[in-house]
Amino acid sequence: MRIESRYNGPPGSGNGGWSAGVFAAEAGGPSVVEVTLRRPPPLDTELSLTDGEVRDPAGELVAEVRPTSVVDVVVPPVDLDTAVAAAARYPGLVEHPFPGCYVCGPQRTDGLRIFPGRLPDGRTAAPFRVPERVGAATIWAALDCPGGWTVLAPGRPYLLGRIAAVVSALPEPGDDCVVTGALVGVDGRKALVHTSLYAPDGALLGAARATWIAS
């Protein structure tokens, strides 16, 4: 396994959702898995997965992949126009802890450019134009940052710590999808969030639950 440099989150490390999706795919099997990131995933580094542990060439633990219960909680959808309007209020356009993030960084013209803005009820929503190359890791990535932006605020950075996702189907390249996120609760430095991704026809493509850690 290798996280290519273009799939970064914070500078010098892989986007958490993309990396977790790569690790989950490597684990294989029909069961739902939960990925816990033990340190920022290194870029352009050959990683190995053995007995549920992702390690770098020096043997350092990067992540753990474990079976988990079904992800059956979804965040209700909104229509595309509502998602577009929310994205115009994306706080990351003004202040972003990692503006070069592959998923939600406004500096990345070659990224997914998912800009989750806040809805009146506290959820986040954003449109997502599916890239030409789409796989399960793309969906894990799309389900990542919209959850974080339910709790991220100026001067209050968070990083993904753990995520479990279910990919029901892959969208077609060029599809205009909608992703929504919701904050479930905050316990100390930990924030529990849910995210869901919807196809243009409203079908559920994927759902995730995740824990973000205040950094």
Secondary structure, DSSP 8 states (H G I E B T S, - for coil): ----GGGBSSTTBB-HHHHHHHHHHHH-SSS-EEEEESS--BSS---EEETTEEE-TT--EEEEEEE------------HHHHHHHHTT-GGGT--S-TT-TTT-TT-TTS-----EE-TTS-EEEEEE--SS--HHHHHHHTTHHHHTTT-BTTB-EEEEEEEEEE-----TT-EEEEEEEEEEEETTEEEEEEEEE-TTS-EEEEEEEEEEE-
